[in-house]
Amino acid sequence: MHRPAARSLLIALATLSAPSALALDVAGPAPTASTAATVALPSPQQVFAIPPAMRDMLRTQVINRGYSREQHLQALVEMIFDRHGMDLQYDADATLTVSEIWQQRRANCLAFTLMFVALAREAGIQARVQEVGQVVSWYQDQDQGLVYTVGHVNAGVGFGGRFATVDLDRNVLYDRRGPQPISQARALAHFYNNRGAERMASGDLAGARTFFSAALVQDSSFAATWNNLGVLENRSGDTGAARRALETALRLDGRQDAALNNASTLYRTLGMTAQAQSLEQRLRSVQREDPFTQYMLGAQAERAGQLDDAIRYYRQAVRLYDTAHQFHFGLARVYFLAGQLTRADRELLRAQELGGASQQARYQSKLDSLARWRAQQQARR
């Protein structure tokens, strides 16, 4: 994700939580020599604390300008991204506290959300952290790159009793439930979970355990952390603890893809074939009824040139979530590649209808290109 200019920020801040769906490593690397005592675990107060110099900038560039709340919001965005303000840079690995963001001028999406909410509240703007169960996010060209993730969080800002979602990513598609407000404890669970995932990815298993434990202290019902803890226990060689953690994740969220996959893999290594098959069957059932998974499978098939499979997956995604313009656009692409031009035209029109003003020009360009291609083909006959 690139850092957007302040003027492009949508009032509709999508933040992708760092890995909450880590895959089980059956072989498991040897634990590192690091110990939990070496881990600097920020307290909840330290996560959100605004340093004095940052508060001074906020007062000068936002609070003291005497604007309305809406103008304060725009001034806050400018302060964060403008070169005369913080000039914040995006860094996918920077799950930082607010103070660390100020010092380093970088943040990932989760850290940005926590900082944004803290600063907005300081400026008198009603703000909250929100969570979305599933998202698909497109990066670079929507025809090429996309990311599917769980544990998505963003910010909501309130005006006159109504909340708008401030979204850093123009190209994010939420699940049907959309953003839901979460408690500060749940937001902190996301933070500590991310830090733990980063530690585990670097091989620091003891440090990861410290952060996962902190996440569960904040919210013991956070299934994503139980899944990650199961991966950690397995990598540490304790398959019994791994099984208990993964089974806890599934009790909390029986439809979580990562936990279903990880638990079934573990069951097979333990010789629990029947239990593994049962979870695998459940996983297939969940994926068949998940429009995002179907879309991802369609995109994979499209890239592999397997157009019939891509059409089938995209059609299923559209059936499950028929108001997602991106899904109709994907289906239009593969219809076009398969030579089914009438159907491609129909899906492009539907994508244009659903995309709204921000997508009108893009989809009109696609429609015009399709019309020119048709004219060229007819001229050659």
ABEGO torsion letter per residue (X at the ends): XBBBBAAABBBXXBBBBBBABBBBBAAEBBBBABBAAABBBBBAAAAABBBAAAAAAAAAAAAAAGBBAAAAAAAAAAAAABAABAGBBBBAABBBBAAAAAAAGBBBAAAAAAAAAAAAAAAGBBBBBBBBABBBBBBEBAAABBBBBBGBBBBBBBBGGBBBBBBABAABBBBAAEBBBBBAAAAAAAAAAAAAAAAAAAGBAAAAAAAAAAAAAABAABAAAAAAAAAAAAAAGBAAAAAAAAAAAAAABAABAAAAAAAAAAAAAAGBAAAAAAAAAAAAAAAAABAAAAAAAAAAAAAAGBAAAAAAAAAAAAAABAABAAAAAAAAAAAAAAGBAAAAAAAAAAAAAAAEAAAAAAAAAAAAAAAAAAAAAAAAX
